[in-house]
Amino acid sequence: MAKPDNRADNAEHLQQHINNTEQNVQETNQYLAEHAEEISTVEKQNLLEKNERRQNSIQAFASEKQDEQGQ
C-alpha cells in the first residue's frame, strides 16, 4: 500500500533546502576568494556557473515554499 501524501512539513523541508544551498554558495565564494590565484580559469568559471544554478534553485525553492504556505 502506498504511503499517504503528507505535505504538512513541506515548507520546513524547502527552508532547509534554501539554507543548505545558501551555505554552499557562501562556501564556494569563500573558496574562490581564498584560492582564486591557484585554480584554473575553467575551474573558476565552473564554480561561478554552479553558484548561478544554485541561486536559481534558491529562487525556485522560495517560490515553492510560498505556494506551500498559501495552501
C-alpha positions in Angstrom: 0.0 0.0 0.0 1.3 3.5 -0.9 2.1 5.9 1.8 -0.3 8.8 2.1 0.9 12.1 0.7 1.9 14.1 3.9 2.7 17.7 2.9 2.5 19.0 6.4 6.2 19.8 6.7 7.0 20.7 3.0 7.6 24.3 3.8 10.0 23.3 6.5 11.9 21.0 4.2 12.0 23.7 1.5 13.5 26.1 4.0 16.2 23.5 4.9 17.0 23.2 1.1 17.2 27.0 0.9 19.5 27.2 3.9 21.8 24.4 2.7 22.0 25.8 -0.8 22.8 29.3 0.5 25.6 27.8 2.7 27.0 26.1 -0.4 27.0 29.4 -2.3 28.8 31.1 0.6 31.4 28.3 0.9 32.1 28.4 -2.8 32.5 32.2 -2.7 34.9 31.8 0.2 36.9 29.1 -1.7 37.1 31.4 -4.7 38.2 34.3 -2.6 40.9 32.3 -0.9 42.1 30.2 -3.9 41.4 32.4 -7.0 45.1 32.6 -7.8 45.6 28.8 -7.5 42.8 27.4 -9.6 42.4 27.4 -13.4 40.2 29.7 -15.3 38.0 26.8 -16.3 37.5 25.6 -12.7 36.7 29.1 -11.6 34.2 29.5 -14.4 32.6 26.1 -13.5 32.3 27.2 -9.8 30.7 30.5 -10.8 28.2 28.7 -13.1 27.4 26.3 -10.3 26.7 29.1 -8.0 24.4 30.7 -10.6 22.4 27.5 -10.8 22.3 27.4 -7.0 20.8 30.9 -7.0 18.2 29.8 -9.5 17.4 26.8 -7.2 17.1 29.1 -4.2 14.5 31.2 -6.1 12.6 28.1 -7.1 12.6 26.7 -3.6 11.4 30.1 -2.2 8.6 30.2 -4.7 7.5 26.7 -4.0 7.7 27.4 -0.2 5.4 30.4 -0.8 3.0 28.1 -2.7 3.0 25.6 0.1 2.4 28.2 2.8 -0.6 29.5 0.8 -2.3 26.1 0.9 
